[in-house]
Amino acid sequence: MEITDVKIRKLFDEGPMKAIASVTLDNQLAVHDIKVISAREKLFIVMPSRTNPDDTFRDIVHPINAAFRGALESAVLAAFNEALENAEAEEENTEDPVTV
């Protein structure tokens, strides 16, 4: 299975959740609401989940093996880092207007 697209849909400045991503697999299946979380100075992803009646969470979709989980996490975190760099560059451009 090939990860054909990763989109960072939203970035967050505050709290442990840093972003929400969507991933397309084989140009045929989209998985939405993958979260990028920061905890203990480390970034990782959390798969979409639903709340059970007992207030626990259950993943709606998840990787079956560690190799694919690693590939998915690497792809999402790479897209997150790129989106963060783009957001910072845009912020710098709005702070330093060019005078002609």
Salt bridges, closest charged atoms under 4 A:
ASP5 OD2 - LYS7 NZ 2.53
ASP33 OD1 - ARG9 NH1 3.31
